[in-house]
Structures are given as C-alpha cells and as structure tokens.
Amino acid sequence: MKKVALLKDPYNLIITGVGGQGNVMASRMLGNALACKGFYITIGETFGVSQRGGSVMSHLRISKKSAWSPQIPSGQADVIVALEPTEAIRVIASYGNPDVTVLSNTRPIYPVGVIAGELKYPGIDEIRAALGGLAGTVMFINATEEAIRLGQPILGNVIMMGAVAGTGLIPFDTDDFCAVMSESMSGDKLASNIEAFERGKTLVRAPKSE
C-alpha cells in the first residue's frame, strides 16, 4: 500500500449539518474509504435533537500511527465541512482556530424559530463575514443547487465530499469513493453518486466557489 503523509497526525475533520442531510452517511463513507487505505479512523457523533432538522456533528480523527479519542479537542479542528451554513458558525466557535479550513454549503435550512418569525436567519454575506474572521480558509459550495441540477437533491452531501477531495487536504479521491460506494450500490445509482462527487471536486477548484 502506498504511503500517504497527512499534513498533521492526527488530522481532525468535522462534518456538521442538520438531520436529514446525510451527515452520518458522509462521515461513515469518508471514514471507510480512509480505513481501506490503512489509516486509523475514529468517529464520534453528536446529535442536538433526535429528529429531522436537529443539529448533527461527526468528528473524524485520521491517523497513520494509532487510534485516538473520538472527540476532537476544543480549537483543534483542521477542516470543518458544513452541510448547512449556520452550522459552520456554531462549530467553528468551539473547534475552530486561525488555520482551520471551512467548506460550507450555501443552502440554508431554516429552524422552527425562524419559520415562526421568532428568530432571524443571517444572510449569506453575514455568514461569509463571520467565518472569514475566524478561519484561515473559507470555501462556499452551491452543493444543494448542483444536486438539484443533477436531478438528485439528496446528493448534496456527496457533492460536499467531492469538494473535500478537491481540496487535496486529505488522501481521498474518486477511486476511494468508488471503492466504498460500490459495496452498497451499483448501476445508475452508483453512476449518479460518482457524477455528484466529481461535480463537487470541480466546484471547489473553481474560483467562484469561494
């Protein structure tokens, strides 16, 4: 097996979103792909509300040396992947640092308080400004919109995983994605997932994705 060096060890990645966005599936897929490459992977998950729409956060600790505790220490995330933009702000407040890289979907999911008119949801420019002042690098990905264009709205999480691969920050690419996904799907379903993954890689490399 080819040796691949991490930028640091352990490398700490958080995937965050709300219930129903496929947060857990994304973390398991990424973890399985890296485990197949010989990395030690520890995953810790937290759920704000045990129903659709509640906050969900997965901690992935990636190491070539050993297993680590599942909880990333405060202020030590290396990458934050947000399937919902305000979740990026919530997570970076606890786990961010001046060097963290943030990849955020642009499509909001409004909580009940906002829908009821009791709370105000920040505009995307406010979210950009907040994250820009707290992170080293921030990239916004129109993942949900691209998934809709592909005719598969549920594949926003796969597009975000493709964006992670596109950054080159971790040893994870299309072949790794295909190897894991082909264990549970085939045919047109597998093809549409690969297309979404490739679209995510393209988006993160495009100048307008930031």
C-alpha positions as CSV (number, residue, x, y, z in Angstrom):
1,M,0.0,0.0,0.0
2,K,1.3,3.4,-1.0
3,K,2.3,5.5,2.0
4,V,0.5,8.9,2.1
5,A,1.5,11.5,4.6
6,L,-1.0,13.6,6.4
7,L,-0.5,17.3,6.9
8,K,-0.5,16.6,10.6
9,D,-1.2,13.5,12.7
10,P,-4.0,13.1,13.8
11,Y,-5.8,15.2,11.2
12,N,-9.1,16.4,12.6
13,L,-12.1,16.8,10.4
14,I,-15.7,17.7,11.4
15,I,-18.8,17.2,9.3
16,T,-21.7,19.2,10.5
17,G,-25.3,19.7,9.4
18,V,-28.9,19.1,10.4
19,G,-30.9,15.9,10.5
20,G,-31.9,14.6,7.1
21,Q,-28.9,15.9,5.2
22,G,-26.9,12.7,5.2
23,N,-24.3,13.9,7.7
24,V,-23.7,10.4,9.2
25,M,-23.6,8.7,5.8
26,A,-21.0,11.1,4.6
27,S,-18.8,10.6,7.7
28,R,-19.1,6.8,7.5
29,M,-18.3,6.8,3.8
30,L,-15.2,9.0,4.2
31,G,-14.1,7.0,7.3
32,N,-14.4,3.7,5.5
33,A,-12.6,5.0,2.4
34,L,-9.6,6.1,4.5
35,A,-9.6,3.0,6.7
36,C,-9.3,0.9,3.5
37,K,-6.2,2.9,2.7
38,G,-4.6,1.9,6.0
39,F,-5.4,4.9,8.2
40,Y,-6.7,4.6,11.8
41,I,-10.1,6.3,11.8
42,T,-12.0,7.3,14.9
43,I,-15.5,8.7,14.5
44,G,-17.5,10.5,17.2
45,E,-21.0,11.7,16.6
46,T,-23.3,14.1,18.5
47,F,-27.0,14.8,17.8
48,G,-28.6,18.1,19.0
49,V,-32.2,16.8,18.5
50,S,-33.0,13.3,17.7
51,Q,-35.3,14.2,14.7
52,R,-35.1,15.7,11.3
53,G,-33.9,19.3,11.5
54,G,-31.8,18.9,14.6
55,S,-28.0,19.6,14.6
56,V,-25.8,16.7,13.8
57,M,-22.0,16.7,14.1
58,S,-19.4,14.0,13.2
59,H,-15.8,14.1,14.4
60,L,-13.3,12.2,12.3
61,R,-9.8,11.7,13.6
62,I,-7.4,10.4,10.9
63,S,-4.0,9.0,11.8
64,K,-1.3,6.8,10.3
65,K,0.0,6.0,13.8
66,S,-2.8,5.0,16.2
67,A,-6.4,5.3,17.2
68,W,-7.4,8.5,19.1
69,S,-10.3,9.5,21.3
70,P,-13.4,10.2,19.3
71,Q,-13.8,13.8,20.5
72,I,-11.7,16.5,18.8
73,P,-10.3,18.9,21.5
74,S,-11.6,22.4,21.6
75,G,-10.0,24.6,19.0
76,Q,-8.2,21.8,17.2
77,A,-10.3,21.1,14.0
78,D,-8.3,21.2,10.8
79,V,-11.2,21.0,8.4
80,I,-14.9,21.8,9.0
81,V,-17.4,20.6,6.4
82,A,-20.8,22.2,6.9
83,L,-23.8,20.9,5.0
84,E,-25.8,23.9,6.4
85,P,-24.1,27.3,6.6
86,T,-25.1,28.4,10.1
87,E,-23.9,25.1,11.5
88,A,-20.4,26.1,10.3
89,I,-20.6,29.2,12.6
90,R,-21.8,27.1,15.5
91,V,-19.0,24.5,15.1
92,I,-16.1,27.0,14.4
93,A,-17.0,28.8,17.7
94,S,-15.9,25.7,19.6
95,Y,-13.5,23.9,17.4
96,G,-12.0,26.5,15.1
97,N,-8.7,28.2,15.0
98,P,-6.9,30.7,12.7
99,D,-5.6,27.9,10.4
100,V,-8.9,25.9,10.0
101,T,-10.3,25.3,6.6
102,V,-14.1,25.6,6.2
103,L,-16.1,24.2,3.4
104,S,-19.8,25.2,3.6
105,N,-22.8,24.5,1.6
106,T,-24.7,27.7,0.7
107,R,-28.3,26.5,1.0
108,P,-29.9,27.3,4.4
109,I,-32.3,25.1,6.3
110,Y,-34.4,27.3,8.5
111,P,-35.1,26.2,12.1
112,V,-38.6,26.3,13.5
113,G,-37.9,29.6,15.3
114,V,-37.1,31.3,12.0
115,I,-40.1,29.8,10.3
116,A,-42.3,31.0,13.1
117,G,-40.9,34.6,12.8
118,E,-39.3,34.5,16.3
119,L,-35.7,34.4,15.1
120,K,-33.8,36.0,12.2
121,Y,-31.6,33.8,10.0
122,P,-28.4,35.6,8.9
123,G,-27.8,36.5,5.3
124,I,-25.1,34.7,3.3
125,D,-22.9,37.8,3.4
126,E,-23.1,37.9,7.2
127,I,-22.2,34.2,7.3
128,R,-19.2,34.8,5.0
129,A,-18.0,37.7,7.1
130,A,-18.3,35.8,10.3
131,L,-16.5,32.8,9.0
132,G,-13.9,34.8,7.3
133,G,-12.9,36.4,10.5
134,L,-12.5,33.1,12.3
135,A,-10.9,30.7,9.8
136,G,-7.8,30.5,7.7
137,T,-9.6,29.5,4.5
138,V,-13.3,29.5,3.7
139,M,-14.9,28.0,0.6
140,F,-18.6,28.2,-0.2
141,I,-20.1,25.4,-2.3
142,N,-23.5,25.5,-4.0
143,A,-23.9,21.9,-3.2
144,T,-27.7,21.7,-2.9
145,E,-28.3,23.7,-6.1
146,E,-25.9,21.5,-8.0
147,A,-27.6,18.4,-6.7
148,I,-30.9,19.7,-7.9
149,R,-29.4,20.4,-11.3
150,L,-28.3,16.8,-11.4
151,G,-31.9,15.7,-10.6
152,Q,-30.8,14.2,-7.3
153,P,-31.4,16.8,-4.4
154,I,-30.4,14.2,-1.8
155,L,-26.8,14.1,-3.2
156,G,-25.8,17.4,-1.7
157,N,-23.7,15.6,0.9
158,V,-21.9,13.6,-1.8
159,I,-21.1,16.9,-3.7
160,M,-19.6,18.2,-0.4
161,M,-17.5,15.1,-0.1
162,G,-16.3,15.6,-3.6
163,A,-15.4,19.2,-2.6
164,V,-13.3,17.8,0.3
165,A,-11.5,15.6,-2.2
166,G,-10.9,18.6,-4.4
167,T,-9.0,20.5,-1.8
168,G,-6.3,17.9,-1.7
169,L,-6.1,18.3,2.1
170,I,-6.6,14.6,2.8
171,P,-5.7,11.4,0.8
172,F,-9.1,10.8,-0.6
173,D,-10.2,10.8,-4.2
174,T,-12.6,9.4,-6.8
175,D,-11.2,5.9,-6.7
176,D,-11.5,5.7,-3.0
177,F,-15.1,6.9,-3.1
178,C,-16.0,4.4,-5.8
179,A,-14.4,1.5,-3.9
180,V,-16.6,2.2,-0.8
181,M,-19.8,3.1,-2.6
182,S,-19.7,0.1,-4.9
183,E,-20.1,-2.1,-1.9
184,S,-23.6,-0.9,-1.3
185,M,-24.9,0.2,-4.7
186,S,-24.4,-0.3,-8.5
187,G,-25.7,0.7,-11.9
188,D,-27.4,4.0,-12.3
189,K,-27.4,4.8,-8.6
190,L,-23.7,4.4,-8.3
191,A,-23.2,6.4,-11.5
192,S,-25.2,9.3,-10.2
193,N,-23.2,9.3,-6.9
194,I,-19.9,9.4,-8.8
195,E,-21.2,12.2,-11.0
196,A,-22.2,14.2,-7.9
197,F,-18.8,13.5,-6.3
198,E,-17.0,14.7,-9.5
199,R,-19.1,17.8,-9.6
200,G,-18.1,18.7,-6.0
201,K,-14.4,18.4,-7.0
202,T,-15.0,20.8,-9.9
203,L,-16.8,23.3,-7.7
204,V,-14.1,23.6,-5.1
205,R,-11.4,24.1,-7.7
206,A,-13.4,26.9,-9.5
207,P,-12.5,30.5,-8.5
208,K,-16.2,31.4,-8.0
209,S,-16.7,28.6,-5.4
210,E,-15.1,30.7,-2.7
